[in-house]
Amino acid sequence: MMNHFIVLAVLLPLRTCYTTHSQQESTVFPVTYLNVSKELAFQRLLVEWDVGKSAHDAELAMSFEIQVRRTGETTTVWTEFHNVTLDKSGDPLHWMWDSDLPLECMSHSVRIRTKAEASKIWSEWSPWKTVLGLDTLNDSGPQIFPNEKIVEEGSDITLCCIGRKGHVIEEFSLYPAPHVFNHTNSQIGLLTLKNVAHQAVPHITVYCRESCTEEECYDHAVLFVGKPPNTPNDFSCETQDMRTVTCTWSQGGDTYLYGNHSPKYTLSEEFSQNPIPCTVTCSEQCSCSWDIGQQRIYNITMTVENPLGKKTAMDVFDVTHRIYPAAPFQLWEECRDTEITLYWKYQNKGFELFCQTEVVQPDGKVELHNSSDSHLHYASITLSGLQPYTEYTARVHCAAAQHFWRWSEWSEAQTIRTMEATPSGKLDIWREITQVQGGRNVTLFWKQAPGFRANGGSISYEVTWEKEEGGSKLERMSFSSACNSTRISIDNHSYRVSIMAKNDVNYSLPSVLIIPRGTEEELSGSELQEEQINGTDDGIFISWEPRHMYDSYIIDWCNFPTLQPCDLQWKRFRPNTSSALINSAAFVPGVRYNFHIYGSVGNRVSLLKKKTGYLRELPPLFDPKVEKVELTFNAVTLSWDSYPTNESQSGFVRGYHVYVSPIQEVCSLQGSKKHVLPDNSVLCKYTIENPEEKRYTVEHLLSNTKYKLAVKAYTGGGETPIVNFIYIDTPFNSNMLYLLVLLVIVPSLVAAICRWKLNWVKECCCPVIPSPNKSKVLSFKEFKNGSEKVLKISDCIPDMLAVDNKAETQELHPWSQLSSAPTEAKTDHNSSWIYPNENEERAFTHTPTHQTHTWFENFAYSSHFADESCPYQIPETLETGKPELSVVLYQPHYYFDIFNEDAASTPRETPGRKTSLRYISQTDVHCLGRRL
């Protein structure tokens, strides 16, 4: 882009002022010369002016007010105050203004006024001086400014499109950035972008179109959005051979500017004031190399620049202090069983090196070994204390020994194996003994103990055994490295077993185990009880009581107890150990593992403890199956005798829960606890804490009721959800039937019979007392005595008579007198009943002699068994001397002479009794007699 420099010069006539020094502060010095130009490369206005020689000679401090406006705008776009102290040189004054709008878009005008700083009076404004834009000259078609612009990311920019005279800008847009379109007039269009961001596309395209369709009606421009370069923070220089220096640095962040706009790197040396003759290459890092010649100290400045800015970095160094050696090469070795001597070559160009060897152990551990022994063309190091027949990986790097700068790159890694040697340590051996007919089968196991090393590539095992007492042939078997167990058959004698490992060099030390006599082995574990133990998340914890006589302890177990072979495992512990946490990747919850703890002394072992447990207990695998149900009307007995509680379970069976509930009701049986199911139904729960108790009776049930029951076993892991129930119907209670018969049927039957024989019962239990007034005999006139009805004894025939003397029947004397005093004396008598004949003469003859009176009683009128409150009083007796026939007459409340009508005491004379009957009996009423 070419820079245009346009100058307008205006000479103003000088106004001669003759003033004294005292008047200079109030004198006005107008602008005598004004020149305005523009620098299009930076969109900058350059203003030059002067105020005359007299002001310079006075060396006044002047203030200038500068205003800028654009064509077509009535207000100024910029106002600034500029203070300057003049000097006698008479040089013009200068001022610059950067426009946010391209100067090509519009004409810009400037004017200035002045005053002395001490004065308050401003001069007149100078005339506007205008720098024309292309809006006054454009006749070739629409033009966009700036037409190629590199914009810093995050900045603001304004673009314009100038149309031809007489044409209107119809469209002014860009892609793919957002914009604000300001249409100042029909000929000029403006676009303002705020906080410009980098887009995915490499540039932004701006389009402008006038209100026509010809080719000359279009224009476009391109904007590039980028960043200024970053300052390199890792710039450094070094040498590998003291002949060439190489400087390296990182490129920094992406500037988004490529091609001609990409960052440019230059290097210069400040001491010699010469540019560095090198070519910069960049990949992951940038580098530049050149020959150093005789110079040893350098001050290098690296400059990185793009159109948006530039940054620099410096490095001052002495070449002899910046030696970065080349990596060692061509490594070779010499090996023994525990040593390796490693050799390598390097490019030695007259400076001493210090080298470091890295050795990687088989377990991944890294060791570093330093060396400074160097020869003319190679160096070496001896590595000792290594393991026989073991692979090691080694590599080397070096640095300057005198002035350490940094290590060279690593050489290529070398893998080296040491030589074979005799196996070190012993095998760890164990056994499993099974009794068979006539002897025992012994399974021998072996594995490499932590302190054992095969020290060779080809290894085998040799097993020997013989009777401990001697006198037997030594048996021998060999096995390949793939084997770790074998089975031998022996009798019940004590045997000595030995197992050794062998490689191509020699045998290892033997591992010995004594198999005791069969009887000794049986006795050692026959009295031990198996103890239950609990597991944790980390394993199964086992403890025992240590004994001073043992030199070690062994614990064995099976990783897969339900399989054969069960993968027998064992582990040894020191003599001062009393507990262990046994863990294995094969341990799973819900499987019972059996552990045996042995004490070992002199290659002999003794069983000390038996323990069994789970890594974690789970609920039982299946529920107890109720095999027998015994029912009564108020109880049910359940039995599940075949339910196993052994190692087949997924936990130690701690007991059982029996659940009961009526089908239609909420259970509330005596002695139970409530158990709520997920569906909120309530069951009665009974707990049996003895796992061997497999029978339970649920009592307090209701007869003739449907119940649902479930039996669940529980372990330390809980129990499974209740899914299936058994259903029962309790029988009817027969005792209730008997009670129902006694309380309902029998009384109902009695009531029915009583109702059926109501009249008979009524006559027996409560006879009807006849009313004398209703007697028919009283209806005759002759029985009336005044207002009373009187029935004389002579008018009736008694129903029966009681006579004291059986031998004869005495006559009754109707004229006998009644005794007024009752007597309680009773005579022994044998009463007999006399039934008179209806045709017998009713007259009685008088017998003057003393006789025993006879009482005639009719129970329909008498109540001898009633209490004293009975309205019928106990009858009185009449006696007249020695035992003769006595006649006793009964009338309620009164006793009177039934034969004497004119008796002194009559009913008529008794107060409160206006009507009364005086008779003994009535026909159809049977009377019973009693002797008084």
Phi, psi and omega in degrees: 000129183272144178269127177258134180236114184243133183236131170243124180245131179233122177262122180260141179297136180286135176256114184281126181238127177252108184226156173271171182294327180289340181264358186293328182293331181261001181278142180262133179244094182287167178289126181259343183210133180220128180227128181235130177222173180225144177247101190290335181299326182245010181049059188230135173267134177247120183244134178229134181207170178211161182238008176104159186292325183297323178292323177292319182296327180282350180049051182280153169271115188248151172243139181233131173255121184244132178236145178233136174219162181249158181297135178087358178247133185276340180253157178284148179263347180204135174226133182213143177256131185235120182255132182216143171259119184286156175232174185280359180292333179077015179289143178297161178265152182229150178209142180237147178220125178269124184269140175278351178246134178307134184293342179288339187288323185218160171282139181242138182238146181229142171218157186221145168227159189229164170195153172290147184297328180280349184262157176254005186255124176268152174282174173289152176294141172289160175297151177295132175248125191247136170254117188288142171265178181283353179295341180263351187239355190281119175227359187264350183137173181295143180228138180253135177229139350291145184276344171208116190224137172255117188250134177284136181299133180094354181268176177250152180209145176239133178243155178225154175234123183257121178271167177287156178298135181086001179244154182248136174284114182266326182220132177215107187213171178216161181218133010249034183260150174290161184208168172236123184260120176243117182259098186289316173209182186291337184266333186241130174246145182236143172232129179242125179248128179255137175050063184297132180245151177288134180258171180293333179278156186289341181204171178249132181255133181249133181242144176220136181218135174276177183277057175206176186241002180287165183297325181285359178273359184243153170205156177212160179216167184236136175243137175248127180254125182210193180232155172287157182292154175275155176284122178297126182255003179232034180285124178206160181229147182202171179226149176259334188227012181064016177239330183232135175255136178236126175256140181228153177197163178271152182287335185084196182286163180289132178268353182064013178245130187229172179067231182292341181263001181290161181299143178245131184251135174223144178240141179219151180253122189285326182293317181269352182055036180239144172292151180276124181278078180221158178254126182276131174235139183230133168225256170287324174230159174263146180214158179207128185236148177204161179282139187268338181067223183266349183287138181246331181248133184229149169233098187260130174247127178250127181244131175242131188216142168221177186300344182262354178160181178213154179224156181229156174219150184230153176212121177249128186204161170257128186299324182290346177261001182239046181272123178239093189295158173286157183291143174299158182214170179052067177277141171214167188218162169234130189243147165229189185288330181232010181222152173222131171253121185251135179240154175202163177248159177207165181269091182269114183244043174096012175227148184278142182247150173243123188245157180225130181251128178259126179242124179259119179287164178300331180274006179092352179292140184250131175240141178246133180234124182265148178208149176229005179289119181222144175251188185296318185236354180209167176225165183209165176207143178253125180255121183240175180074028181268166179271143178295149177046056183225141179272135176232152176243129184229148173208163189226145166219159188226165177212165178295131183284326185277309178237095183289126176250298173194163182289151173288175172294156177289146172289173174295142181288142180241126177263127187228138177245134177284169183281166179285159176209173179299139177305138180254145179081185180241161173281150173267118186240156180207172183215159172228123188251132178234127178285133176227175180298119175081006180172213183215149169257124181246120174264121181261137179236149174212152177207163180280118179292163180304328180269004182268140174225132181289325177057028179194165181274320181254116183232145176220173183233144178234126182247129176231149176208150179202161179294142183291329182287345182089178179085002179244158180286138177287121177270145185217138176218144178244147183222151179283175182292342181283345184267146175222013178198160174202163180240133175235154179249128180226165177273196185273009175281167177280137183233150175250121183248135179228137179229132179230154173258149184220133171241193183289352181260309185191182176270154171278173173294144183285147171255126189245142177219132178263125174267116185287172175300157182298318180293323178296321180292320180295319181291331185294330183241005185287331185261002182276134176265143181280128181258144179270139179228159181246144179269170175232180178295335183266348182153197181248123184270130182231136178227158178206168178269116181290150178233138188293343185283343186262142178264353174193167177233147180232135173241129176237155181198170177251130177290331181229083188299333185271358183251161174228120356291157189266007183060067181295133178235154176212159181213137182259149181225155182291162185294337181268014181267140179232002179203162180204148173255109183268123177226154181203146177295341180278346181292132178227153177295150175085006179242133181272128180246134181255132183239138176240131181250124183242148168255140184239135174208129179057041179067009176250145181237150178227136179285125183255319186216152169237128180224149180220144181188180182239149170298317172204130180286143176243163175300157181304149181291329181211161183272156173299139177264116181288115185264339184215134178232120178248125187246138163234178185292340182230013181204158176221137179245125182249144179225138177218059189296332186273004183289126184278146175236022185268201184291351177290345180279158181270014177184166176289121178290114182269344181163198185222154172240130176250124181249132183224144174196139170297149184292323186258359187226169172275134186282139176211054183283148180294136177085005182251168174246152180281141176226122184259126178278165179302333178273013177072009172282150187248131177242159170270136186238129174242141183245131174247116186269354178259114183294341180271354176271104187244038179211136182210142179246124176262120184253179177065032175277162175267141179287156177054046182226144178270133179232152170245140184226153175213142177242124181235133171273147178231147179238188174296344177264008179096206180221162180282157179299151178282120180240311185252141176240158166252148186242138180226157172239117178289141182288168179287144181278109181294328177298323176295326178294316177299315179298322178297321178297315183292320186274337186242305189289314182298310177299325179294320179294316178299317180298322180294317180295317180298322179292325180292320179254040186299315183293320180294317179295320181296320180291325180284316188270325183216080181293151180280125178278116182288145177276123179299331181295341182267000181293137183291332184292338180280357180280350179278147184293328185290347178268002181268132175235092185070233180273352182257154174262124184240130178242115182274155181297332180286347180274348184235155173253119179300155179287321181202160180233143175254125184240134182290319187265119179288332189291325182214161179255119182276153175276151178266142178251108184292342181269010179298145180273146177278141176274136180277345181253128179287152179238142179259355180291137181236143179252145175292139184210157169241098184280147173224152184262136180243122178259107182295155177274140182295335184268358181291148180292137185275357182280148178239142178261150184277132176242113187285345184282159178293135182225156174276125182284146177251134180265126176256124188232134175248118184292346176289343181244344187255153177215072182289338183267001178278168179280180185290343178281354180299138181296345178258113185283160177296130184293149178266160180252151177243125177227148184227030176131222185286166184299112171221178181292121180248141179247127178242124179254141182241127174220137181307126177074341187225146171240129183210168181281111184285350179260341182256114183286337184256035179300150185294321182255109182237165179296331181292336183268359183267123180295148177077358179235098183273331178231138178202150179253143178234094177205165183262315188213173179221146181299145180078000175248118181277132182249144177255142181256149177222133180278133181255000000 
